């Protein structure tokens, strides 16, 4: 074979192979583009230039309001008020004091067979001459009333249906006070007095008259109470002794409660009472 022909065929074969190699198959996909644009690392620089702080503050106000007056004046006024309030709630000395009282009277001895227990009211005055000596004098007047027992009514007569006895008079006593606390004290008293009694006997009779109700009246017997007898004794002497307690309320007013043993002449008759009284002094 001719040398030129050999090289011509060789060149043609190479060219034909190259053309075949350059044509991609129909299923061929282009390769992905992995070359992304580079990130932009160049950020704008931060603004470190801040406005300077305002250090120029308004000057402080050194002109303060004047201080209040000294507190010792307020404390003195407050302590004075407290002292006055405490004095009002404690027992204070007063040379003259008046009293009003009332209570319950218990009959004692043989008097129980004649009279039932009753009530009493009274008034008086107390005189303490010296503030340093707890001894004084008091005068009390009292009025008591008692209903007669059934035994006494039967002894008075068959027509007696009701009766009562009034006892009135007064006592002059010496009193000694014994302080217990600033707000309370105990006292003892005793002395002599003068009393008289008044006995009233009544009867009930039934007479013909009209008896009326809410809607009508009809003939019937009407009870009529009449006084059959009223006797008053002479003034008789008495003696008494007692004990009491007194409590401060608001000066000069105080509350007291006391009880005494009271006996009338003649002492052999055993006319005895125990009046228990509650009252106010001012």
Secondary structure, DSSP 8 states (H G I E B T S, - for coil): --HHHHHHHHHHHHHHHHHHHHS--TT-------------------------------------------HHHHHHHHHHHHHHHHHHTS----SEEEEEEEEEEEEEGGGGGTB--EEEEEEEEEE---SSS-EEEEEEEEEEEEEB-HHHHHHH-TT--EEEEEEEEEEEEEEEEEEEETTEEEEEEEEEEEEEEEEEEEEEEEEEEEEE-SS-EEEEEEEEEEEEEEEE---EEEEEEEEEEEEEEETTEEEEEEEEEEEESSGGG--EEEEEEEEEE-
